[in-house]
Amino acid sequence: MTKELYVEWLHVGADVTHTCVRCSATGTTVAAVIKDVEPELTGRGIQIVYTETVLPSEQLPESNKVLINGKPLEEYLTNARVVQTCCESCACIVEQESAECRAIQTPDELYESLPADLIRRVLMIAADQMDERTGSSNGCCG
């Protein structure tokens, strides 16, 4: 039985090439990591279902968010929190003099765009959690 791992990337702007520089980098990286890990997860009976959601300018604080099985990526990380940092690119998109864009702060790093190793790590954590939840249900009845 195939399980589905849902990945959603939310951002302002029309698409990956028409969003802020930081969001574009995250979106491009998410797509590349999904392509990279798909064979391994398919072998584990997990199919990735990827969606991209374009947000209106009013939802700029939610831009550059990645949800994995409906849960924000940062919730899979220990001691991570969302912060807003100045983003000139977002200011251009929302036609304001200044704007702030979503970033993730961990004890060791500030991620304004999400790197491949971080996305890959979280996808594997989510896949492992799916395995744990279904690991004991092998179709046998006691």
Order of alpha helices (4+ residues) and beta strands (2+ residues): beta-alpha-beta-beta-beta-beta-alpha-beta-beta-alpha
